[in-house]
Amino acid sequence: MRQLIASGDLILLLDGLNELPVDTRSRLIAHLDTLRREYPLMMLVISTRRQALDIPFGKATVEIQELADDQQEEIARTLNGDEGLEMLDHAWRTAGLRDLVGIPLYLSALLRLAPDGALPETKDEVVAALVKDHEKDWRRTDAIETTLGGQHALLLQEIATAATKAGQTSIGPELAMAAIASVAASLPFAGLPSPKQVLDTLVNVHALRRDEDGKVRFSHHQLQEWYASQTVEVMLLAHRFPDLLLSDALCIDVINVRAWEESVLFACERLSRRDAAGLAAVSKVVRVTLGIDPSLAAAVIRRSSAQLWDLVSEIVMQFSFAWHQPDSADLALSFMVATGRPEFAATVWPLISQSDRQKQLEALRMAGRFTPTAFEAQLTAGYDRLAEETRATLLGEFVDAGGMDGIDGAVRWALGDASSKVKIEVIESLIFRRAGRHASKILEVSGPDVWAAVATKGYYEEGIEKPDQIARLRAERAAAIGRETSLARKLSLILEVRRNPLDEDEILPILESPQLDMRKEGIGWTLTRLNEIAPQMLAKALVSRLGKGLTIPYGSEALLETIQPQDTGPVAQAALEATSRDVGMAAAAVVGAIIVRRTIDEWLALDQGIRALGRAATKEQRDTENLKATVIQATKPATFLTVLLQFADETNPQTIAALSELLRGHGSDRESKVIPVDEDMRGRVVDMLVTWTGALVSNPGTNRGQMNDLATAMRRFPDSRLVKAAEQLDADIKGAAEERTTELAESRRSGVRYARMSYDWTYRDLLREIGDTAAKQALLARLGNEQFGSHAACGLAQLFAPSPDTTETGNPVFRHWLDYKRAALARQARQSAPNLSLPEADAILAEAERHLLPESIAPARAITMAGWGFMIPHGNRDELIRRLFEFAVTSRSKFDLITKLFLGGHKPDHTVLLEGLQLLFAENDRNMWSLENDPWEVFRWLELFPQSTKPESLFDALDIVAKHFRGNLRGGIDGLLTSVRNMPGNGGPCLLRDLARHHPDFLHDHSWYQALISLDAMDALRVVVEMSDDLESGWSPDRTAYSFPGDLGYALEQLPSGLENLSSAFAAATLPRTKAFLAKAMLETGRTELFMQLVEDPAGRETIRRQLHMALQSIAYRRDPPVRGSGSFTLIPVDASPLRAALLRLANGGDAAAAEFGKRCLTELEALRSDYGRVDTEPRHPDIRQGVAWPNPLGA
């Protein structure tokens, strides 16, 4: 099992997350989070109701729609045949059942319970019929009567009530038996057996099920809700006062708790159809719920009988019109539409039918689920006067956001609309909803343009069922494809209307056509889709295009990997005869060993021919040779090396050098990476390189350049067996010396100075990359060589790793020219072992001291050599360091020594740094313009000062710079700030503060803020407050980096007392600009207590007002992933009860401005919940125990 999870071959499906208790759900999510970290490839699917959307991970959220028409028909036909279809058709035409049959539980119940009889019309009636049918079984009847004394309904009601109160769908046996015991106590003469026997009976013969952990649950969640609704009914009928109050237990413990929602609706649905007393009870629910959660009041109105409206219409309409802001798509609009009442149509219609499409969509989507019959008068009077686009959007949203009423209404009005655009919009929405039966009705009365448009949408075959319509749509589709002149668009069109499988005869000619440019016609997305659907077809087309010399898409390497090597045919020929780099490289990726060998032979002939010219080659000759080399270097590594091994016995130096050049440059990474091959192939290649080395060494005609080519190629296969070959650098050193002697003699005769090519770095890097003991010994042995000694010292320094936990220091390419991590590790090592000196350092420094003898005339060489030695643990060398700094050398030599000492664990002496900087300007006194144009050397010196014995000497250095040139220092701020961020000790924040005071223009740079926040969040907070309070500092919150307040708040949140300090800083602040900045940081934390602190302050409220939506979102939702700056994220709702309660207190307080602000926040928060969802643990009312209705537009 673990292996399957680790490999991503097992999908975990967890059904019904919402049915778990809150604490169990939290533990499960924590366990799943651990699993996700341990098994990153694990695939997970979780199902839940909307009430439990607070899942802190998940790349995609899929909303499961109700059953589509065709799915309903399939179920009806399967269960009941033609009678089932007749029943379904009747249900579709019955207002109460139209939406119910889209839910599998209710559809199957209706089909089973009333295949040819009277149909129930409400959810309550359907479930009641289910229960009654369940109890008809004689075995159950006997157990119910004998064991339970006919009290099963009351027992199940009590168990359902206990589970709902606990907010759970499964409860422990103790809780269930306690519920049973309470019933037994209330019925002393019922003769019920023990609670355990009763529970066992209910599990065995009725609606309860027992889980593996011993907990019990109802066989379906809706059964629990239905049985619990009996308790709600009892409570409602027992209430003897004219109105329910917010302080009543029914409101606090039931209506205000989301877990009771369906039970409340079941009870109201049932009572509203019973009698006058029932209607009166439900009317009380509506009136009180307006001040708890209007959306629940709307649901009660919609699910109850029509007679209820007569009792509540006056108060509901007064409430709605007082709550609604004219011409606004607000929560009141959503409430009006949710009731389904036509009395609100005159108010809603202007908003959902306005010509501004953006505003129209805003209103339509805020409104939610439509009942078009409620707008019958407005549609009749004004539909034809609406603009075409407005009509199309309106009807499309009726389908998308409405139930069966919405679909029926949209179809009816689309049938009478002459506009093709409207019909197309509605048909597309219907097909998407899988309402193909309705879409067919519109197609039947549509013109050719509608058929043509629908035909180009591939999903029509998933909805339309009539054979004649499918046939016509297919014909229209073929005609549309035939009319398309753009091959890219034609291919896209084919995929949009794809059938399974795709027609290869239709697609391949398009893909293989020379008129299709796979790189310029914008078909990348189309090809990606084709690769997902039919990768083999695409690969086949690419091979065909390569054979014709045509371009293929960028990034096709993975596809080409699946193709068998081609040694014959058009592709092989394309590789051999390539005239363009792109085609040649692509073809090379799929050719076999035979073609690779032919290509190498041809390239060798070209190379030798050019060398034999005795003169410079023409551009055409060079281009031909380079193209052939490029093709070879693009071949598959294993194939290329297999062919190269055929040259293992080669002895000709020129050929070996040429082949080495191919090996060195093979692949896209060239010299930067070892070629990836298996160990057997690697060993054979190394053997070949050793053999080639012997051939070159033994041949007196070998020149230094050829040896260098081979040594460079060896870097692709660093191996200890190549150390001996690398030691051929001695011959290179000797040859170089001879060349230098010849050049010097020639220069004396002619007066011309000759340049000598040095290959020292090649051998140095090869030995460093081999890196074993033998390689180190080879470097040590050559420290004394005048030419190579400094390279040997460099290689040894690069091989040294200051900590066994770090490998990056072995890389000669530092991520920043000053490797601060390496310097810090070296400094720690010197502090713990100041006298430790490694043999490598001893050897290097001994050689450096040799160059410092009195007769030496090369102090710069000694400084260079010593610098590498100082990068390795070297003990106490203070005297040597003093002597080195006494020499009069260039500023660059001095800088080189200082930086290497720094990397070796020494703090730079600030006085030496100031002297070096002054020396730099003195050296450039006559060409200061050059230094101003390219001031990189100045910035490199400045970056050392924060690391020095006196970091504040940076300002003396800046004064020196200011005296000599007018260059803008902001150009080098990044490197300087990186140095400050990495300076030892805790002086970084103060240095940054003073740096900004000296150069206020730095405050315009994002890097300054990043440097400050990276040091210490507490210090950053202190520095910002200091600078904000100092009006002369040049700092302004309006000019800070956009993300800095949020970054600061996030950083403080990670510290134990960070938020406490932030809160205190805001409370102590006096300047508005300081308060404004701190308020932004506080908002970014998403902490309720900080938000409320801001709400109680006028400056804080003003800051919130400017970003109210985002401020509330940060509290009421968390992001997944939570990392700041991580790009896209998902909003996960969290319980914001404390915030809502605090805002309600504010809204009802004595401060009028604060009260208005509190109301605005509560309204915006509810709008967020409407858009992004909520959690089931959050009560409906912000704080019902305060006894104040919310919303309360009537002020009652």
Secondary structure, 3 states (H helix, E strand, C coil): CHHHHHHCCCEEEECCHHHCCHHHHHHHHHHHHHHHHHCCCCEEEECCCCCECCCCCCCCCCCCCCCCHHHHHHHHHHHHHHHHHHHHHHHHCCCCCCCHHHCHHHHHHHHHHCCCCCCCCCHHHHHHHHHHHHHCCHHHHHHHHHCCCCCHHHHHHHHHHHHHHCCCCEECHHHHHHHHHHHHHHCCCCCCCCHHHHHHHHHHHCCEEECCCCCEEECCHHHHHHHHHHHHHHHHHHCCCCCCCCCCHHHHHHHCCHHHHHHHHHHHHHHCCCCHHHHHHHHHHHHHHCCCCHHHHHHHHHHCCCHHHHHHHHHHHHHHHHHCCCCCCCHHHHHHHHHCCHHHHHHHHHHHCCCCHHHHHHHHHHHCCCCHHHHHHHHHHHHHHCCHHHHHHHHHHHHHHCCHHHHHHHHHHHHCCCCHHHHHHHHHHHHHCCCHHHHHHHHHCCCHHHHHHHHCCHHHHHCCCCHHHHHHHHHHHHHHHHHCCCHHHHHHHHHHCCCCCCCHHHHHHHHCCCCCCCCCCCCHHHHHHHHHHCHHHHHHHHHHHHHCCCCCCCCCHHHHCCCCCECCCHHHHHHHCCCCHHHHHHHHCCECHHHHHHHHHHHHHHHHHHHCCCCCCCHHHHHHHHHHHHHHHCCCHHHHHHHHHHHCCCCCHHHHHHHHHHHHHCCCCHHHCCCCCCHHHHHHHHHHHHHHHHHHHHCCCCCHHHHHHHHHHHCCCCCHHHHHHHCCHHHHHHHHHHHHHHHHHHHHHHCCCCCCCCCHHHHHHHHHHHCCHHHHHHHHHCCCCCCCHHHHHHHHHHHCCCCCCCCHHHCCCCCCCCCHHHHHHHHHHHHHCCCCECHHHHHHHHHHHHCCCCCCCCHHHHHHHHHHHHCCCECCCHHHHHHHHHCCCCHHHHHHHHHHHHHCCCCCCHHHHHHHHHHHHHHCHHHHHHHHHCCHHHHHHHCCHHHCCCHHHHHHHHHHHHHHCCCCHHHHHHHHHHHHHCCCCCCHHHHHHHHHHHCHHHHHCHHHHHHHHHHCHHHHHHHHHHHHHCCCCCCCHHHCCCCHHHHHHHHHHCCCCHHHHHHHHHHHCCCHHHHHHHHHHHHHCCCHHHHHHHHCCHHHHHHHHHCHHHHHHHHHEEEECCCCCCCCCEEEECCCHHHHHHHHHHHCCCCHHHHHHHHHHHHHHHHHHHHHCCECCCCCCCCHHHCCCCCCCCCC
